[in-house]
């Protein structure tokens, strides 16, 4: 997946299994929901970094609209990874 925002391209990459496991352990409960008490801002920063490889400090400097777009696309990409893995079972 490729996303272009204001002339800058962001290319999604599939995270390693370990990276994905660490992310889900940190932020998700057993039902796939965000754990209670988790900072959604930190989770979004880490998700965009995980999927698009954008450094944390750069993510924190994005405009609100850019952050929303990347978060939406990263969530959709992450969901597609889980769906692909479930279909292969």
Phi, psi and omega per residue, in radians:
X1 nan 2.419 3.108
X2 -2.221 2.373 3.133
X3 -2.181 2.304 3.077
X4 -2.020 2.184 3.126
X5 -2.261 2.082 3.133
X6 0.883 0.761 3.082
X7 1.434 -0.082 3.127
X8 -1.791 2.290 -3.118
X9 -1.689 2.373 3.050
X10 -2.086 2.176 -3.098
X11 -1.974 2.156 3.141
X12 -1.281 2.510 3.055
X13 -2.285 2.522 3.129
X14 -1.286 2.158 3.123
X15 -1.222 2.780 3.066
X16 -1.188 2.816 3.100
X17 -1.005 -0.701 3.137
X18 -1.095 -0.805 3.140
X19 -1.056 -0.753 -3.131
X20 -1.144 -0.740 3.114
X21 -1.099 -0.776 3.128
X22 -1.084 -0.734 3.130
X23 -1.101 -0.839 -3.097
X24 -1.189 -0.645 3.087
X25 -1.095 -0.669 -3.074
X26 -1.285 -0.680 -2.951
X27 -1.986 -0.309 -3.012
X28 -2.019 2.578 3.055
X29 -1.576 -3.078 -3.095
X30 -1.140 -0.324 3.128
X31 -1.629 0.061 -3.133
X32 1.412 0.202 3.105
X33 -1.687 2.742 3.090
X34 -1.135 2.306 -3.138
X35 -1.082 2.573 3.088
X36 -1.124 2.465 3.080
X37 1.430 0.056 -3.138
X38 -1.430 2.426 3.050
X39 -1.297 1.962 3.133
X40 -1.137 -0.566 3.115
X41 -1.085 -0.812 3.124
X42 -1.118 -0.683 -3.140
X43 -1.124 -0.733 3.135
X44 -1.123 -0.762 3.117
X45 -1.036 -0.815 -3.120
X46 -1.179 -0.645 3.118
X47 -1.124 -0.800 3.130
X48 -1.114 -0.678 3.078
X49 -1.122 -0.767 -3.113
X50 -1.090 -0.797 -3.041
X51 -1.500 -0.763 -3.058
X52 -1.816 -0.141 3.122
X53 1.262 0.317 3.135
X54 -1.373 2.186 -3.135
X55 -1.021 2.586 -3.083
X56 -0.898 -0.823 -3.101
X57 -1.127 -0.608 3.098
X58 -1.204 -0.712 3.105
X59 -1.044 -0.731 -3.104
X60 -1.170 -0.316 3.134
X61 -1.679 -0.064 -3.135
X62 -1.152 2.610 3.016
X63 -1.185 2.732 -3.123
X64 -0.935 -0.803 -3.102
X65 -1.125 -0.674 3.115
X66 -1.168 -0.745 3.127
X67 -1.065 -0.762 3.135
X68 -1.076 -0.769 -3.130
X69 -1.109 -0.851 -3.124
X70 -1.127 -0.670 3.112
X71 -1.112 -0.789 3.133
X72 -1.061 -0.804 -3.119
X73 -1.186 -0.696 3.123
X74 -1.132 -0.717 3.096
X75 -1.091 -0.765 3.134
X76 -1.117 -0.719 3.131
X77 -1.135 -0.781 3.121
X78 -1.065 -0.770 3.112
X79 -1.058 -0.706 3.136
X80 -1.133 -0.589 3.089
X81 -1.120 -0.770 3.125
X82 -1.145 -0.688 3.127
X83 -1.149 -0.709 3.107
X84 -1.069 -0.743 -3.120
X85 -1.177 -0.646 3.126
X86 -1.209 -0.644 -3.139
X87 -1.186 -0.517 -3.112
X88 -1.362 -0.214 -3.139
X89 -1.254 nan nan
